[in-house]
Amino acid sequence: MSQSLIHSTLNEGVLTLTISRPEALNALNAEVISQLSDAIESAQSAPDVRIIVLTGSGEKAFVAGADIKEFADFNAKQGKELAQRGQDQLFNRVERSTKPVIAAVNGFALGGGLELAMACHVRIASDNARMGLPEVSLGVIPGYGGTQRLPQLVGKGKAMEMILTGGMINAEDGLACGLVNAVVPTEELLATADAMARKMMKNSPRALQTAIQAVLAGYEEGINGFDAEISCFGASFETEDFKEGTSAFIEKRKPQFSGK
Ligand code: CAA
């Protein structure tokens, strides 16, 4: 049996997935990608999981990138397959998770590591976080969605600067440019992610799922985001959560959402 590289803990609806390969600063090899993908997939249908928090083991790194040693002798075909497989198996799956995924960025988030954080719906960074896409220093370019998701978050100019210099930015600069949503002291990172998760958990799970879908629609080729929003909005009116949310408001009580 293969070693477990993803540690998971479930605490009252919040599933924390910790990438645990500290000897390689949690670098994403094929096994980490496969195990993390499986963990995200099974969380989708687990009724006791409401929100997912993704972090790295130790205080030094969230994830230091794709595993350079694994692809160092790849040819063009293998390189293309690596990016395709990674995007299909993990990065797109994280972004399309029906349950919100919060990245708790605890140190280096480089290359594939920053790309993984960017595929999450929200990013909270510890004050020692260092983030960048250094792929060009290795003679490649970002392959796990970085050239697309970084400009979406920080704008084209800043993304070009980060990708072309390959340099790292610190947590405060990440906050200033919109790469991360919040910066907190390292020792408060997981508690802050948990607090945000609990805030999300007060809302209708069905509406959270639909909201994620509507936001992502605006970034899908050939889809009009406003039209997608109208459809998603309309569909919400047929859900049990909508009946419960509006009834609870009118009856001045807390809603008990079923997620249906
Ligand atoms: N792949 C494989 N191993 C890695 C790794 C990576 N991305 N990052 C770190 N490691 C390994 C190191 O090789 C080292 O292992 P050994 O002890 O066996 O030599 C161990 O982790 C500790 O790393 P360092 O000794 O380098 O630690 P440091 O504190 O001196 O430096 C660092 C930390 C600046 C993060 C440095 O490790 C580093 O630059 N790592 C690579 C970052 C990078 O280039 N990431 C992009 C990868 S390419 C990519 O992600 C492609 C894509 O988009 C699909």
Residues whose N, C-alpha, C, O or C-beta is under 5 A from the ligand:
A	BS01	CAA	E23 A24 L25 A27 A64 G65 A66 D67 I68 K69 F108 L110 G111 G112 P134 E135 I141 P142 G143 Y144
